[in-house]
Amino acid sequence: MKLRAVDARTDRKIWAEVFDFEARDLVSASVRAAGSIEAAITAESSVSKP
């Protein structure tokens, strides 16, 4: 599963990652991906605040 987060205003990539998983581990992979996305967006928003 390859995921990426993009700033819609600027079309700039915020985060991207590839997750390898077995089909039976879809829920676990989704949880790991969500946590990784959350961390990236939190870090991006804290850096971009004046």
PDB file as gemmi writes it, atoms N, CA and C in Angstrom:
CRYST1    1.000    1.000    1.000  90.00  90.00  90.00 P 1                      
ATOM      1  N   MET A   1       0.853  -1.148   0.000  1.00  0.00           N  
ATOM      2  CA  MET A   1       0.000   0.000   0.000  1.00  0.00           C  
ATOM      3  C   MET A   1       0.910   1.225   0.000  1.00  0.00           C  
ATOM      4  N   LYS A   2       0.726   2.106  -0.964  1.00  0.00           N  
ATOM      5  CA  LYS A   2       1.501   3.341  -1.039  1.00  0.00           C  
ATOM      6  C   LYS A   2       0.553   4.503  -0.772  1.00  0.00           C  
ATOM      7  N   LEU A   3       0.894   5.309   0.205  1.00  0.00           N  
ATOM      8  CA  LEU A   3       0.058   6.438   0.582  1.00  0.00           C  
ATOM      9  C   LEU A   3       0.866   7.722   0.541  1.00  0.00           C  
ATOM     10  N   ARG A   4       0.173   8.818   0.297  1.00  0.00           N  
ATOM     11  CA  ARG A   4       0.828  10.118   0.391  1.00  0.00           C  
ATOM     12  C   ARG A   4      -0.187  11.171   0.793  1.00  0.00           C  
ATOM     13  N   ALA A   5       0.298  12.184   1.479  1.00  0.00           N  
ATOM     14  CA  ALA A   5      -0.526  13.323   1.878  1.00  0.00           C  
ATOM     15  C   ALA A   5       0.017  14.539   1.150  1.00  0.00           C  
ATOM     16  N   VAL A   6      -0.888  15.296   0.558  1.00  0.00           N  
ATOM     17  CA  VAL A   6      -0.508  16.457  -0.239  1.00  0.00           C  
ATOM     18  C   VAL A   6      -1.277  17.669   0.262  1.00  0.00           C  
ATOM     19  N   ASP A   7      -0.575  18.798   0.387  1.00  0.00           N  
ATOM     20  CA  ASP A   7      -1.234  20.057   0.744  1.00  0.00           C  
ATOM     21  C   ASP A   7      -2.061  20.495  -0.460  1.00  0.00           C  
ATOM     22  N   ALA A   8      -3.361  20.505  -0.330  1.00  0.00           N  
ATOM     23  CA  ALA A   8      -4.258  20.813  -1.452  1.00  0.00           C  
ATOM     24  C   ALA A   8      -4.092  22.243  -1.956  1.00  0.00           C  
ATOM     25  N   ARG A   9      -3.663  23.135  -1.077  1.00  0.00           N  
ATOM     26  CA  ARG A   9      -3.501  24.533  -1.498  1.00  0.00           C  
ATOM     27  C   ARG A   9      -2.294  24.728  -2.399  1.00  0.00           C  
ATOM     28  N   THR A  10      -1.220  24.002  -2.130  1.00  0.00           N  
ATOM     29  CA  THR A  10       0.028  24.207  -2.859  1.00  0.00           C  
ATOM     30  C   THR A  10       0.447  23.011  -3.706  1.00  0.00           C  
ATOM     31  N   ASP A  11      -0.248  21.897  -3.579  1.00  0.00           N  
ATOM     32  CA  ASP A  11       0.086  20.640  -4.254  1.00  0.00           C  
ATOM     33  C   ASP A  11       1.455  20.122  -3.828  1.00  0.00           C  
ATOM     34  N   ARG A  12       1.910  20.532  -2.652  1.00  0.00           N  
ATOM     35  CA  ARG A  12       3.207  20.104  -2.122  1.00  0.00           C  
ATOM     36  C   ARG A  12       3.033  18.831  -1.313  1.00  0.00           C  
ATOM     37  N   LYS A  13       3.930  17.867  -1.550  1.00  0.00           N  
ATOM     38  CA  LYS A  13       3.877  16.613  -0.803  1.00  0.00           C  
ATOM     39  C   LYS A  13       4.268  16.874   0.649  1.00  0.00           C  
ATOM     40  N   ILE A  14       3.436  16.422   1.573  1.00  0.00           N  
ATOM     41  CA  ILE A  14       3.712  16.539   3.000  1.00  0.00           C  
ATOM     42  C   ILE A  14       4.354  15.260   3.509  1.00  0.00           C  
ATOM     43  N   TRP A  15       3.865  14.128   2.988  1.00  0.00           N  
ATOM     44  CA  TRP A  15       4.283  12.837   3.524  1.00  0.00           C  
ATOM     45  C   TRP A  15       3.998  11.759   2.493  1.00  0.00           C  
ATOM     46  N   ALA A  16       4.858  10.749   2.452  1.00  0.00           N  
ATOM     47  CA  ALA A  16       4.605   9.575   1.613  1.00  0.00           C  
ATOM     48  C   ALA A  16       5.301   8.377   2.246  1.00  0.00           C  
ATOM     49  N   GLU A  17       4.672   7.239   2.129  1.00  0.00           N  
ATOM     50  CA  GLU A  17       5.258   6.020   2.692  1.00  0.00           C  
ATOM     51  C   GLU A  17       4.637   4.801   2.019  1.00  0.00           C  
ATOM     52  N   VAL A  18       5.417   3.747   1.959  1.00  0.00           N  
ATOM     53  CA  VAL A  18       4.943   2.475   1.425  1.00  0.00           C  
ATOM     54  C   VAL A  18       4.840   1.501   2.593  1.00  0.00           C  
ATOM     55  N   PHE A  19       3.713   0.823   2.691  1.00  0.00           N  
ATOM     56  CA  PHE A  19       3.486  -0.153   3.742  1.00  0.00           C  
ATOM     57  C   PHE A  19       3.348  -1.528   3.108  1.00  0.00           C  
ATOM     58  N   ASP A  20       4.176  -2.464   3.533  1.00  0.00           N  
ATOM     59  CA  ASP A  20       4.068  -3.851   3.091  1.00  0.00           C  
ATOM     60  C   ASP A  20       3.268  -4.612   4.134  1.00  0.00           C  
ATOM     61  N   PHE A  21       2.307  -5.399   3.673  1.00  0.00           N  
ATOM     62  CA  PHE A  21       1.489  -6.160   4.614  1.00  0.00           C  
ATOM     63  C   PHE A  21       0.843  -7.332   3.902  1.00  0.00           C  
ATOM     64  N   GLU A  22       0.454  -8.308   4.672  1.00  0.00           N  
ATOM     65  CA  GLU A  22      -0.323  -9.435   4.162  1.00  0.00           C  
ATOM     66  C   GLU A  22      -1.790  -9.007   4.099  1.00  0.00           C  
ATOM     67  N   ALA A  23      -2.542  -9.583   3.208  1.00  0.00           N  
ATOM     68  CA  ALA A  23      -3.965  -9.226   3.056  1.00  0.00           C  
ATOM     69  C   ALA A  23      -4.721  -9.389   4.368  1.00  0.00           C  
ATOM     70  N   ARG A  24      -4.359 -10.383   5.176  1.00  0.00           N  
ATOM     71  CA  ARG A  24      -5.072 -10.600   6.442  1.00  0.00           C  
ATOM     72  C   ARG A  24      -4.732  -9.532   7.481  1.00  0.00           C  
ATOM     73  N   ASP A  25      -3.682  -8.735   7.219  1.00  0.00           N  
ATOM     74  CA  ASP A  25      -3.249  -7.700   8.159  1.00  0.00           C  
ATOM     75  C   ASP A  25      -3.705  -6.298   7.738  1.00  0.00           C  
ATOM     76  N   LEU A  26      -4.744  -6.206   6.921  1.00  0.00           N  
ATOM     77  CA  LEU A  26      -5.197  -4.919   6.397  1.00  0.00           C  
ATOM     78  C   LEU A  26      -5.548  -3.938   7.510  1.00  0.00           C  
ATOM     79  N   VAL A  27      -6.239  -4.388   8.534  1.00  0.00           N  
ATOM     80  CA  VAL A  27      -6.621  -3.490   9.627  1.00  0.00           C  
ATOM     81  C   VAL A  27      -5.380  -2.975  10.343  1.00  0.00           C  
ATOM     82  N   SER A  28      -4.443  -3.853  10.633  1.00  0.00           N  
ATOM     83  CA  SER A  28      -3.203  -3.455  11.296  1.00  0.00           C  
ATOM     84  C   SER A  28      -2.418  -2.460  10.444  1.00  0.00           C  
ATOM     85  N   ALA A  29      -2.330  -2.711   9.143  1.00  0.00           N  
ATOM     86  CA  ALA A  29      -1.619  -1.801   8.244  1.00  0.00           C  
ATOM     87  C   ALA A  29      -2.316  -0.440   8.194  1.00  0.00           C  
ATOM     88  N   SER A  30      -3.634  -0.447   8.199  1.00  0.00           N  
ATOM     89  CA  SER A  30      -4.392   0.808   8.176  1.00  0.00           C  
ATOM     90  C   SER A  30      -4.145   1.628   9.437  1.00  0.00           C  
ATOM     91  N   VAL A  31      -4.089   0.966  10.575  1.00  0.00           N  
ATOM     92  CA  VAL A  31      -3.836   1.646  11.845  1.00  0.00           C  
ATOM     93  C   VAL A  31      -2.426   2.245  11.845  1.00  0.00           C  
ATOM     94  N   ARG A  32      -1.435   1.481  11.376  1.00  0.00           N  
ATOM     95  CA  ARG A  32      -0.060   1.992  11.300  1.00  0.00           C  
ATOM     96  C   ARG A  32       0.021   3.178  10.349  1.00  0.00           C  
ATOM     97  N   ALA A  33      -0.651   3.091   9.210  1.00  0.00           N  
ATOM     98  CA  ALA A  33      -0.648   4.180   8.237  1.00  0.00           C  
ATOM     99  C   ALA A  33      -1.294   5.429   8.827  1.00  0.00           C  
ATOM    100  N   ALA A  34      -2.416   5.272   9.499  1.00  0.00           N  
ATOM    101  CA  ALA A  34      -3.098   6.421  10.097  1.00  0.00           C  
ATOM    102  C   ALA A  34      -2.225   7.102  11.143  1.00  0.00           C  
ATOM    103  N   GLY A  35      -1.539   6.330  11.953  1.00  0.00           N  
ATOM    104  CA  GLY A  35      -0.640   6.907  12.952  1.00  0.00           C  
ATOM    105  C   GLY A  35       0.514   7.655  12.315  1.00  0.00           C  
ATOM    106  N   SER A  36       1.047   7.112  11.244  1.00  0.00           N  
ATOM    107  CA  SER A  36       2.150   7.755  10.547  1.00  0.00           C  
ATOM    108  C   SER A  36       1.697   9.051   9.883  1.00  0.00           C  
ATOM    109  N   ILE A  37       0.531   9.031   9.272  1.00  0.00           N  
ATOM    110  CA  ILE A  37      -0.024  10.242   8.653  1.00  0.00           C  
ATOM    111  C   ILE A  37      -0.276  11.303   9.713  1.00  0.00           C  
ATOM    112  N   GLU A  38      -0.854  10.907  10.824  1.00  0.00           N  
ATOM    113  CA  GLU A  38      -1.125  11.861  11.914  1.00  0.00           C  
ATOM    114  C   GLU A  38       0.163  12.521  12.393  1.00  0.00           C  
ATOM    115  N   ALA A  39       1.205  11.746  12.587  1.00  0.00           N  
ATOM    116  CA  ALA A  39       2.481  12.292  13.050  1.00  0.00           C  
ATOM    117  C   ALA A  39       3.068  13.271  12.034  1.00  0.00           C  
ATOM    118  N   ALA A  40       2.984  12.930  10.756  1.00  0.00           N  
ATOM    119  CA  ALA A  40       3.526  13.812   9.716  1.00  0.00           C  
ATOM    120  C   ALA A  40       2.761  15.121   9.624  1.00  0.00           C  
ATOM    121  N   ILE A  41       1.444  15.046   9.686  1.00  0.00           N  
ATOM    122  CA  ILE A  41       0.632  16.261   9.594  1.00  0.00           C  
ATOM    123  C   ILE A  41       0.821  17.119  10.839  1.00  0.00           C  
ATOM    124  N   THR A  42       0.909  16.502  12.001  1.00  0.00           N  
ATOM    125  CA  THR A  42       1.152  17.253  13.236  1.00  0.00           C  
ATOM    126  C   THR A  42       2.497  17.959  13.170  1.00  0.00           C  
ATOM    127  N   ALA A  43       3.526  17.261  12.714  1.00  0.00           N  
ATOM    128  CA  ALA A  43       4.849  17.867  12.588  1.00  0.00           C  
ATOM    129  C   ALA A  43       4.841  19.000  11.577  1.00  0.00           C  
ATOM    130  N   GLU A  44       4.165  18.802  10.449  1.00  0.00           N  
ATOM    131  CA  GLU A  44       4.085  19.824   9.401  1.00  0.00           C  
ATOM    132  C   GLU A  44       3.363  21.066   9.911  1.00  0.00           C  
ATOM    133  N   SER A  45       2.279  20.872  10.650  1.00  0.00           N  
ATOM    134  CA  SER A  45       1.508  22.026  11.129  1.00  0.00           C  
ATOM    135  C   SER A  45       2.255  22.779  12.215  1.00  0.00           C  
ATOM    136  N   SER A  46       3.050  22.089  13.009  1.00  0.00           N  
ATOM    137  CA  SER A  46       3.812  22.781  14.052  1.00  0.00           C  
ATOM    138  C   SER A  46       4.995  23.549  13.468  1.00  0.00           C  
ATOM    139  N   VAL A  47       5.528  23.074  12.354  1.00  0.00           N  
ATOM    140  CA  VAL A  47       6.635  23.768  11.683  1.00  0.00           C  
ATOM    141  C   VAL A  47       6.118  24.997  10.942  1.00  0.00           C  
ATOM    142  N   SER A  48       4.934  24.909  10.365  1.00  0.00           N  
ATOM    143  CA  SER A  48       4.414  26.003   9.547  1.00  0.00           C  
ATOM    144  C   SER A  48       3.734  27.096  10.351  1.00  0.00           C  
ATOM    145  N   LYS A  49       3.539  26.898  11.646  1.00  0.00           N  
ATOM    146  CA  LYS A  49       2.929  27.958  12.467  1.00  0.00           C  
ATOM    147  C   LYS A  49       3.954  29.046  12.730  1.00  0.00           C  
ATOM    148  N   PRO A  50       3.525  30.318  12.598  1.00  0.00           N  
ATOM    149  CA  PRO A  50       4.475  31.436  12.830  1.00  0.00           C  
ATOM    150  C   PRO A  50       4.889  31.584  14.275  1.00  0.00           C  
TER     151      PRO A  50                                                      
END                                                                             
